[in-house]
């Protein structure tokens, strides 16, 4: 019985609040209609707040194959800057089971800089150079950030869970004509050649490690809404 009473009370309070809100809005509308005066500072403040919230919504969606962050990785991101030359991506990757190792999930935070683009026509453009810096982590207790106590101090000297990647690549972008846009405005195909801190360390410690063994290739597509 007490539960029913509290439900009815909550519903009544919600209806009252809704009524007050609608009534207040109508009063403001009527007042505005009568006085026909809009406070410009208030309008600018609302526009600025709305723009801030819009910027938090991601407008980039990525699907990538390989690249040292998982066999497949997908996620979302944002572009910004005067000409959208900066991008931030957050990706979840998947490493399949292989030999005696189980499957793993990964997380990647990537910052990309696209200095310029070359327009071919109204629909196609090329971005001849991109550079990215990524932080990749693997979700598993088999990997560690700080060296476990079972190893002598300084035995490894690096984290097996966190990897820093530096990559360079190129892109080809198709821009959907404005009159034909339904779901998005651009589709970008890209490739990236990268390496990570662990591979560079191995190359420095042993010159016998071939250069091809520290180079990683990844390809993917970016969908811009």
Secondary structure, DSSP 8 states (H G I E B T S, - for coil): -HHHHHHHHHHHHHHHHHHHHHHHHHHHHHHHHHH----HHHHHHHHHHHHHHHHHS--EEEEEEESSS-SEEEEEEEEESTTS-EEEEEEEEEE--BTTB--EEEEEEEEEE----EE-SSSEEEEEEEEEEEEEEEE-TTS-SS--TTS-TTSS-S-SSEEEEEEEEEEEEEE--GGG-SS-SEEEEEEEEEEEHHHHHHHHH-TTS-GGGG-EEEEEEEEE-
